[in-house]
Amino acid sequence: MNIAAQHIVDMLSVGGLYALMALGIGLIFGIMRLVNFAHGELVMIGGYAIWLIADLPGPLIVVLSLAIVAIFALAMERIAFRPLRDASPATLLVAAFAVSYFLQNLAMLIFGARPKPFTFADGLIENVVVFGLRVPQLQILSLVLTILALAGLALFLKRTRMGVQMRAAAQDFRMARLVGIPANRIIALAFLVSGILAWVVSLIYAAQIGQLSPTMGLQPVIIGFVATVIGGLGSLTGAAIGGFVVGCLSVGLQIMLPGDLREFREAFLFAALLLVLLVRPAGIVATSALKERV
């Protein structure tokens, strides 16, 4: 029973991380029809920001590192994507890759290409006993941050005026503009929210892998994009569901695969996800987001 419960905790922890990543990607896609592969670099920036100011008091680390990621997210929207807002999706995708590679190389220039050890709050690696389970404090922190981030985002989108406007823009951006919703403000806010989600992911992910590198955001952004597609492009609910589905499959494969095949876990994972898409090509939660806006 304890082993099964531990596996469930692992699935929720990994799935929550992927859900946060998928929501950050899905939020921008819903409004701009942009698959922002530079979202992974916000995760990288968050990790390095925490590492640079790790000697400061905890609350100050949180505020300053979050502010740094938010500034980069807003600058990304204002400098790279706002001038291209009316461009084709292909042009936006190329711009996203260009921003991603620029930020990676900028990080290499500043910090070097070699990975740097990341040790934030060393006590998080210790285990605590919860209902008979020995759970690392890092995993508990991961679950708590994920729950708070998901709940906060849900409340923001449903209970605030700007959140409702953002949901309307994600459903039909052209109609939202026609009824008076400010486009620049909504898109900038979407990038800000995605930056906050990326900061949460950076804190959890960097602590889990124990190191920082200029390319550390590559794997999370790929997994997050896959989760977004599985959940249904354009649906924030689908993105969250897709993240948990990918997380459960990932942990499940780690458990079930023989030891000599575990290094190929991602190959089996993507094969399983391909089967899901064959059954539901539009994703778990199908929307009209992929239809051409006229």
N, C-alpha and C positions, 0 to 999 in steps of 0.2 A: 504493500500500500504506500509506504514512504517513497519507494522508488518511482511509482507512478505519479505521485504528487510532485516529486522533484522534477520529473519530465514536464508536467503541466506548467510548473513555475518557469522552467527554461523556455518553453514555447511562448508563454505570455511575455517574458522578458525580451526575447529576440523578436517576436512578432510586434511588440510595441515599438521597438526601435525602428523596424522597417515601416511601420504604419506612420510614424512621425516623418520619416524620409519621404514616403509616398505622398503624404498630405502637402508637404512643402512643394513638391513637384506638381501635384495635381492642382493646387491652388493657382499657380501661375498659368498652367495650361488652360484651365477653365476660362480664364479671363482673356488671355492673349493668344491662345493656341500656340504657345511656345513651350517646347520641351527643354527646360532650362538645365542642360547638363553642367552648367557652371555652379549649380546648387551644391555639388559636392565640394567645391572650393570654399564655400561658406563654412562647411564642416571643418575643413582644413584650417581656415583662418581662426575659427573658434578655438581649436586645439592649441595653435601657436599663441593665441592671445592669452589663454589661461596659463600656458607654460611661461610666458614672458613675465607675468605679474604674480607668479605663484607664491612669492614671499610676502605679499600683502595680506591683510586680514580677509577671511572668507567672504563676508558680504561685499567688500570692495572688489574682490576678484570677480564675483558674479556680476556686479553692476558694470564694471569697466569692460570686461570681456564681452558681455552682451551688447554694450554700446558700440564696441569695435565692429562686431559682426553686423549690427544694424546699419552702421555707417557704410560698410562695404556693400550690403544688400541694396541700400538706397542709391549709392553711387553707381552700382551695376545697372539699375533700372534707368537712372537719369542720363548716364553717359553712353552706355552701350545699346540699350534697347528702346528708349523713347524716340531717338531719331529714326529708328527702323520700324516704328509701330505699324505703319501702313504697308510694309514690305510683305513679300510672300512668306509662307511658313518655312520654305527651304532656306531663304535668306536669314530668317531669324534663327534657324537651327545652326547654320554656319557661324553666325555671330555668337551663339552660345558656346560652341566649340572654341572659337577664337578667344573669348573671355576666359574660358576654362584653362586653356594652354598658357595664356598670358599670366594668369594668377599662379599657376604651377611654376612657371619659369621665374616669376618674381620671387616666389618663396625659395626656390633653389638659389637665386642670386643672394638673397638676404641670409638664409639659414643654412645653405648647403644642401646637397642631395642626400647625404647620409641620414638615416633615421636618428631621432633624438629620443632618449628615454623620457617617458611621461609618468611622473609619480605625483599624483594629486590626492592628498588625504590618504596616506599610507594605511590607515586603519581600516579602509574600506575592503581590503583583501581578507580580513578576518571573518570567520564564520560566526553566525549567531543561530541559536536553536529556536525555531518557530514551529509550534505544533508538532514537535518531534523531528522536524527537518533541519538539517544543518545548511543554512543558506548564507552565502557571502553577503556582507553588507553592501557591496557594490551592486549586487543583483536587486536587493531591496530598494536601494536608491534609484536604480534604473526603473523599477516598477512604479515607484512613487512619482518620479519625474514624468514618466509616460502618462500616468493617470491624470496628473495635474495639467499637463500640456494638452491632452485630449479634451479634458473637461473644460479647461479654460477656452480652448478654441471653439468648442461647441456652444458655450455660453456667449462668447463674443459674436459668433455668427447668427445666433438666434435671438439674443436679447438686446443687442445694441443696434443703433441706427446704421452706423458704418458697416457692421457685420451683415445686416440685411441687404444693404446696397451692394456689398461684395458678393453675396450669394446671387443677387439678381444679375449682376454683371457676369458671373460665372455661367449662369443659365443662358443669357442672351445679351451679349455686350452691346450690340447695336441698339436694341430696344431700350436698354438701361440708359444709354446716352440720350436717346430721344425723349425720355421722361425726366431728364434733368440731372441724372447722377453724374458728378464730376469725374471724368475719365482719368485725368492725371492723378488726382488724389486717391482714387480707388486702386489704381495699378501700383502706385507707390506704397500704399498701405498693404497690398498683397505681397509685395516684395519684402516689406518690413516684417510681416507675420511669418513669411517663409524663412527669413533670416533668424527669427526667434526660434522657430522649430529646428533649424540647422544648428543653432547654438546648443540646444538641449541634446541633439544627437552627438555633437562634437564632444561634449562633456562625458557622455556615457561611452561612446565608441572609443575615444582616446584612452580612457581609463581601462577599458576591456582589453585592448590590444597592447597597452603599455608603451606605446611609442608614437612619435609624430614623424611624418614625412610629407613632402610636397604633393605626393600622389595619393595620400591616405583617403581622400574623398571619392576616389574612382569606384571602388567596390560598392560603398553604400549608395552612390547615385545610380549605379546600374541596377542593383537590387531594388532600390526605390522605384525606378522607372518600370521595371518588370512588375512590381506590385501594383503600380498605378494602372498598367495595361490590364492586368488580371482583374483588378477591381472594377475597371471601366473608366476609360479616359473621360475627364470632365465631371466625374462624380466624386465629391469629397468623401461621402460615405463609402463608396466603392474603394477609394484609395486606402482608407483605414482598414476595411475588410481584407483587401488584397494584401496589405502588409502583414496582417495576422495569419492569413493563409500561407504566404511565403515563409513566414517564421515557423509555423507549425510543421510545414513540409521539410524545412531545413533541419530542425531538431529531430523530427521523426526519421529522416534518412540517416542522420548521425547515429541514432540508436539502432536502427535495423540493419544497416549495411555492415558486412564483415570488415574486420580491421584493415585488410589489404585493399579495400575498395573505398574507404572513407576519404581518401585524398581526392577521389573523383566525385565527391558529394555534389558539387555544383553542376556537374554534367548531368547527373541523375535528377537534380532539382529542376534544371531548365527543361529536361525531357518531360518531367511530370507537369510542369507548367504549360508546355506546348500542348499536352493532351487536354488540359483545362480549356485552352483557347480553341482547340478543335471542337469542343463541345459547345462553348459559348464564345464565339469570335468577338462579340461586343463587350465581353467582360461580365463579371458577376452582376454589376448594377449597370445596365445599359442606359445610355443617355443620348441626347441629340447633339452632344458636343462636337462630334466629328462631322456633322453635316455642314455643308458650305453655308456661311452666313451671307445673306443678301440684303 
